[in-house]
Amino acid sequence: MTPNKININNLFYIFITFHLIVWTLVPTLTNQNLPLDTIEALAWGSNLDWGFNKHPPASAFFVEIFYKIFGSNDWVYYLLSQIFVVISFFAVWKFSEEFFSDKIYSLLSVLLLEAIYFYNFTTPEFNVNVSQLPFWGLSVLYAWKGFKNNKTIDWLLFGLFAAIGILSKYLFIYLLIAIDVFLVYAFFNKKFSYKSFISLIPFLLILLPHLIWLTENDYITITYGLHRTGAGNQNFLDHIIHPIIFLGKQIGILIPFFIMSFFAISKFKLKINFKDQKLLFLLIINIVPILLMFLTSMIMGVKIRTMWMTPFYLFFGVLVIYVFQSQINLNKLKGFISAFLILFIFSPFAYGYISVTETDKRTDYPGKEIAKNVQEWWNDKNGSEIINVIGNEWKGGNLSYHLKDRPRWYMHTGSNPDTMYICGDRECLEYK
């Protein structure tokens, strides 16, 4: 290995280390309470099942593991989120090594991701979108390795990571459809291996308990997802307006990415060789999932929420660098480095500034103080261990997280969802 390659490796590991530290520290120091989705996942985690009313179980499973180890320390869940982000960066890094002989291109592919706010500004909130990230990256990596090397272990790992991705969020299936599109191309070009079907073994085995849960619970998570899109109340214009809004938002999200790219690429001369299997794979895994989201919006006339696109751009850097690598002057990257540093510094500064100056956010909720008051109230009324909390995900979830007994959370199904019940081994008391 040349000294240059050693330096590039070191730069990559320095980058992901700083990313992890900065984005763990900033929300830890500026937030008073965990964000909504993280509290929600912790609420589900207190009473683990193979699915919940809104999402499949993976995000709840991961936060509960960390709770069992570290307890109710907010910084732990910011760290968990960044671990997921860094693993996804590492997957992109290893994937890009399959496409570039010079590791500087691999590094550029990962650094470009700092220009997409899904991978920095929104990451302190561990949720189903962040939960997908490492499995999106690893699924793509092992799908490519399986296609290229046709090793059993690669196909098995692809099936494993794909299943966990689905258990994070159902939209993960759009990536799997894209990979299937590539495999269909391989089939018609006589480059398909039936060994790829081995991936279905871990995939189906891991998904089976959730599928059973889903049928036993009237497909509640699918119903919730459709409700979030506003499905069922469309008019003709919705089939036009919502897809246009979706495209406009995607362009807006990618503006910093393309600006940063301009500093690395001297000329934008596009040459597409559709016989290049690497290029075809990159185009399919990047474009097809986004196209499917656009078609979903157009055909169903539904809104696509911006955060749903979190994992969809993980490999955009690899695609852009691969297409334009011959037009990158590696001796003139000062502008690129400056743009990267500006974004790398500005994003956490902006997050911290907003967190400190705006005081009516979920992360300003006095969760610990309320839990202390509830504990004192319960001790006066009952005094036994708090076993269950019944309420909505936010208030009930905060109590489940902050109370020392770590009670199980249950959704309140009465007419007033804000009603709270605190339950011991003998009675439940309404807390007002």
C-alpha positions in Angstrom: 0.0 0.0 0.0 1.4 3.4 -1.0 1.8 6.3 1.5 -0.9 8.1 -0.4 -3.4 5.3 0.2 -2.5 5.1 3.8 -3.2 8.9 4.1 -6.5 8.6 2.4 -7.6 5.8 4.7 -6.6 7.9 7.7 -8.5 10.9 6.4 -11.6 8.8 6.0 -11.4 7.5 9.6 -10.6 10.9 10.9 -13.7 12.3 9.1 -16.1 9.7 10.5 -14.7 10.0 14.0 -15.1 13.8 14.0 -18.6 13.4 12.5 -19.6 11.0 15.2 -18.2 13.1 18.0 -19.5 16.4 16.8 -23.0 15.2 16.1 -23.2 13.4 19.5 -22.0 16.4 21.5 -24.0 19.2 19.8 -27.5 17.8 20.6 -26.3 16.5 24.0 -25.2 20.0 25.0 -28.1 22.0 23.5 -31.2 19.8 23.9 -33.1 19.5 27.1 -35.0 16.4 26.1 -34.8 13.7 23.4 -36.7 14.3 20.1 -40.2 13.0 19.5 -39.3 10.0 17.3 -36.6 8.8 19.7 -38.9 9.0 22.7 -41.5 7.2 20.6 -39.0 4.4 19.8 -38.1 4.1 23.5 -41.8 3.9 24.4 -42.2 1.0 21.9 -38.9 -0.5 23.2 -40.3 -0.7 26.8 -42.9 -3.2 25.6 -41.2 -4.9 22.6 -43.3 -6.7 20.0 -42.8 -7.7 16.4 -44.5 -4.5 15.3 -46.2 -1.3 16.5 -49.1 0.9 15.4 -46.9 3.0 13.2 -43.9 1.1 12.2 -42.1 -2.3 12.2 -40.0 -3.1 15.2 -36.3 -2.6 14.3 -35.9 1.0 15.6 -37.5 0.1 18.9 -35.3 -2.9 19.2 -32.1 -1.0 18.7 -32.9 1.8 21.3 -34.0 -0.8 23.8 -30.6 -2.6 23.6 -28.9 0.7 24.3 -31.3 1.4 27.2 -30.6 -2.0 28.8 -26.9 -1.1 28.7 -26.8 2.6 29.4 -30.2 3.6 30.8 -31.8 7.0 30.5 -28.8 9.1 29.4 -29.8 11.2 26.5 -26.3 11.3 24.9 -26.5 7.6 24.4 -29.3 7.9 21.9 -27.5 10.7 20.0 -24.5 8.4 19.9 -26.6 5.5 18.7 -27.9 7.6 15.8 -24.4 8.6 14.8 -23.2 5.0 14.9 -25.8 4.2 12.4 -24.8 7.1 10.2 -21.1 6.2 10.4 -21.8 2.6 9.6 -23.7 3.7 6.5 -20.7 5.9 5.5 -18.4 2.9 6.0 -20.6 0.8 3.7 -20.5 3.5 1.1 -16.7 3.7 1.5 -16.3 -0.1 1.1 -18.7 -0.1 -1.8 -16.8 2.7 -3.6 -13.6 0.7 -3.4 -15.2 -1.7 -5.8 -15.6 1.1 -8.3 -12.4 3.2 -8.0 -8.8 2.2 -8.2 -7.7 5.4 -6.4 -9.1 5.8 -2.9 -9.2 9.6 -3.2 -12.4 9.1 -5.3 -13.8 6.9 -2.6 -13.2 9.7 -0.1 -14.8 12.3 -2.3 -17.8 10.1 -2.7 -18.3 10.0 1.1 -17.4 13.6 1.8 -20.0 14.7 -0.7 -22.7 13.3 1.6 -22.0 16.1 4.2 -23.7 18.4 1.7 -27.0 16.5 2.1 -28.7 17.5 5.4 -30.2 14.0 5.8 -26.7 12.8 6.9 -26.0 15.6 9.4 -28.6 18.1 10.5 -31.5 15.6 10.9 -29.5 12.7 12.4 -29.7 13.5 16.1 -33.2 12.2 16.1 -32.9 8.5 16.0 -36.0 7.2 14.1 -37.1 4.7 11.5 -35.4 6.8 8.7 -32.0 6.7 10.5 -32.5 3.1 11.4 -32.6 2.2 7.7 -29.3 3.9 6.8 -26.7 1.2 7.6 -28.9 -1.6 6.1 -29.5 0.4 3.0 -25.8 0.8 2.6 -24.9 -2.8 3.5 -27.7 -4.2 1.3 -26.3 -2.4 -1.8 -22.7 -3.4 -0.9 -23.5 -7.1 -0.6 -25.9 -7.1 -3.6 -23.0 -5.8 -5.7 -20.5 -8.3 -4.2 -23.0 -11.1 -4.7 -23.4 -10.2 -8.3 -19.7 -9.7 -8.9 -18.3 -12.6 -7.0 -21.3 -14.9 -6.6 -20.2 -16.1 -3.1 -22.8 -17.7 -0.9 -21.8 -15.6 2.1 -22.4 -12.3 0.2 -25.9 -13.4 -0.9 -26.8 -14.5 2.6 -25.6 -11.2 4.1 -27.6 -9.3 1.5 -30.7 -11.2 2.6 -30.0 -10.5 6.2 -29.4 -6.8 5.8 -32.4 -6.4 3.4 -34.7 -8.0 6.0 -33.5 -5.7 8.8 -34.0 -2.8 6.4 -37.6 -3.8 5.8 -38.1 -4.2 9.6 -36.9 -0.6 10.0 -39.3 0.9 7.4 -41.4 -0.6 4.6 -40.1 2.0 2.1 -36.9 0.0 2.1 -38.7 -2.2 -0.4 -38.1 0.5 -3.1 -34.4 -0.2 -2.9 -35.0 -4.0 -3.2 -37.1 -3.4 -6.3 -34.3 -1.5 -7.8 -31.8 -4.3 -7.1 -34.3 -6.7 -8.6 -34.4 -4.5 -11.7 -30.6 -4.9 -12.0 -30.9 -8.7 -11.5 -33.5 -8.9 -14.3 -31.0 -7.0 -16.5 -28.4 -9.6 -15.5 -30.8 -12.4 -16.3 -31.5 -11.2 -19.9 -27.7 -10.7 -20.4 -26.9 -14.2 -19.2 -25.1 -12.9 -16.2 -27.6 -14.0 -13.6 -26.8 -16.6 -11.0 -29.6 -18.7 -9.4 -27.4 -18.7 -6.3 -28.9 -15.2 -5.6 -32.1 -17.0 -4.4 -30.1 -18.1 -1.3 -30.7 -14.5 -0.1 -34.4 -15.4 0.4 -33.6 -17.8 3.2 -32.4 -15.2 5.8 -34.7 -12.6 4.3 -37.9 -14.7 4.8 -36.9 -16.2 8.1 -36.2 -12.8 9.7 -39.4 -11.3 8.3 -41.7 -14.2 9.1 -42.5 -13.2 12.8 -43.3 -9.6 11.7 -45.5 -10.9 8.8 -47.4 -13.1 11.3 -47.8 -10.1 13.7 -49.0 -7.9 10.8 -51.8 -10.3 9.8 -52.9 -10.7 13.4 -53.1 -6.9 13.8 -55.1 -6.0 10.7 -52.1 -4.6 8.8 -52.1 -1.6 11.1 -48.7 -0.3 10.1 -49.6 -0.3 6.4 -52.9 1.5 7.2 -50.9 4.1 9.2 -48.5 4.7 6.3 -51.3 5.2 3.9 -52.9 7.6 6.3 -49.7 9.7 6.5 -49.7 10.2 2.8 -53.3 11.5 2.9 -54.4 8.6 0.7 -58.1 8.4 0.1 -58.9 12.1 -0.3 -57.4 12.9 -3.6 -58.7 15.0 -6.5 -57.3 15.2 -10.0 -54.9 18.0 -9.3 -53.3 16.1 -6.5 -51.9 13.6 -9.0 -50.0 16.6 -10.7 -49.3 19.0 -7.8 -47.9 16.5 -5.3 -45.3 14.9 -7.7 -44.2 18.4 -8.8 -43.8 19.4 -5.1 -41.9 16.2 -4.5 -39.4 16.9 -7.4 -39.0 20.5 -6.3 -38.1 19.4 -2.8 -35.5 16.9 -4.1 -33.8 19.5 -6.2 -33.7 21.9 -3.2 -32.2 19.2 -1.0 -29.5 18.4 -3.5 -28.5 22.1 -4.3 -25.6 22.1 -1.7 -24.5 18.6 -3.0 -24.2 19.9 -6.6 -22.5 23.1 -5.5 -19.9 21.1 -3.6 -19.5 18.8 -6.7 -18.8 21.9 -8.9 -15.6 22.5 -6.9 -14.3 19.0 -7.6 -15.4 18.5 -11.2 -13.7 20.8 -13.8 -16.0 20.0 -16.7 -19.4 18.4 -16.8 -19.2 16.3 -20.0 -21.6 13.5 -19.7 -20.7 10.2 -21.4 -23.0 7.3 -20.6 -21.8 3.8 -21.6 -24.8 1.5 -21.0 -22.5 -1.5 -21.4 -20.7 -0.5 -18.3 -22.2 -2.8 -15.6 -20.8 -0.7 -12.8 -22.5 2.4 -14.2 -25.8 0.6 -14.8 -25.8 -0.7 -11.2 -25.1 2.8 -9.8 -27.8 4.4 -12.0 -30.4 1.8 -11.0 -29.8 1.8 -7.2 -29.8 5.7 -7.2 -32.5 6.6 -9.7 -35.1 3.7 -9.6 -36.0 4.2 -5.9 -36.6 7.9 -6.4 -38.5 7.3 -9.6 -40.7 4.8 -7.7 -41.4 7.4 -5.1 -42.3 9.9 -7.8 -44.6 7.4 -9.5 -46.2 6.6 -6.1 -47.0 10.3 -5.7 -48.3 10.6 -9.2 -50.4 7.5 -9.4 -51.9 7.7 -5.9 -51.9 11.5 -5.8 -50.3 11.4 -2.3 -47.8 13.6 -0.5 -44.3 12.3 -0.1 -42.8 13.5 3.2 -39.3 14.9 2.9 -37.8 12.8 5.6 -38.9 9.6 4.0 -36.1 10.2 1.4 -33.3 9.9 4.1 -31.5 6.8 2.8 -32.2 7.4 -0.9 -29.1 9.5 -1.6 -26.5 7.5 0.2 -24.8 6.5 -3.1 -25.3 9.7 -5.0 -21.7 10.7 -4.3 -20.4 7.4 -5.8 -22.5 7.9 -8.9 -21.4 11.5 -9.5 -17.7 10.8 -8.9 -17.8 7.7 -11.1 -19.5 9.4 -14.0 -17.2 12.5 -13.9 -14.0 11.0 -12.5 -12.0 11.7 -15.7 -12.9 15.4 -15.3 -11.7 15.7 -11.7 -8.4 17.4 -11.2 -7.0 15.9 -8.0 -4.4 18.7 -7.8 -7.1 21.4 -7.5 -9.4 20.3 -4.7 -8.9 23.4 -2.5 -12.3 24.7 -3.4 -13.9 21.3 -2.7 -12.2 21.0 0.7 -13.2 24.6 1.6 -16.9 23.9 0.7 -16.8 20.7 2.7 -15.3 22.4 5.8 -17.9 25.2 5.6 -20.7 22.7 5.5 -19.2 20.5 8.1 -18.8 23.5 10.6 -22.0 25.4 9.6 -24.4 22.5 10.0 -23.8 21.6 13.7 -23.5 25.3 14.5 -26.9 26.0 12.9 -28.4 23.0 14.8 -27.0 24.2 18.1 -28.1 27.8 17.5 -31.7 26.8 16.7 -31.8 24.4 19.6 -30.7 27.1 22.1 -32.6 30.1 20.7 -36.0 28.4 20.0 -37.6 27.4 23.3 -40.9 25.8 22.2 -39.6 22.6 20.6 -40.1 19.0 21.7 -36.5 19.0 22.7 -37.3 21.7 25.3 -39.9 19.5 27.0 -39.2 19.2 30.8 -39.4 15.4 30.7 -37.1 14.7 33.7 -38.9 17.3 35.8 -42.3 15.9 35.0 -41.1 12.3 35.7 -39.8 13.5 39.1 -43.2 15.1 39.9 -45.0 11.9 38.9 -42.7 9.8 41.0 -43.3 11.9 44.1 -47.1 11.9 43.5 -47.0 8.1 43.1 -45.0 7.6 46.2 -47.6 9.6 48.2 -50.5 7.7 46.6 -49.1 4.2 46.4 -45.4 3.7 46.9 -45.1 0.4 45.0 -43.1 -0.1 41.8 -44.5 1.6 38.7 -45.1 -1.2 36.3 -47.1 0.4 33.4 -47.7 3.9 32.0 -50.8 4.4 29.8 -50.9 7.4 27.6 -49.8 8.8 24.2 -46.3 8.1 22.8 -45.0 11.5 23.7 -46.1 12.1 27.3 -46.3 8.4 28.2 -43.1 7.6 26.4 -41.2 10.3 28.3 -42.4 8.9 31.6 -41.5 5.4 30.6 -38.0 6.6 29.7 -37.4 9.0 32.7 -38.9 7.1 35.6 -36.4 5.0 37.5 -38.7 1.8 37.3 -38.7 1.9 33.5 -42.4 1.0 33.3 -43.8 -0.5 30.1 -45.7 2.0 27.9 -49.2 1.3 26.5 -51.2 3.5 24.2 -54.3 5.1 25.7 -57.3 4.1 23.6 -59.9 6.2 25.4 -61.8 9.3 24.1 -59.1 11.6 25.6 -55.6 10.5 24.3 -53.9 13.0 26.7 -55.2 11.1 29.8 -52.4 9.5 31.7 -52.6 6.4 34.0 -49.8 5.2 36.2 -50.1 1.6 37.2 -48.5 -0.5 40.0 -49.1 -4.2 40.7 -52.5 -3.6 42.3 -54.1 -0.4 40.8 -53.9 2.2 38.1 -54.3 5.9 39.1 -55.1 8.7 36.7 -52.4 11.4 36.7 -53.7 14.9 36.0 
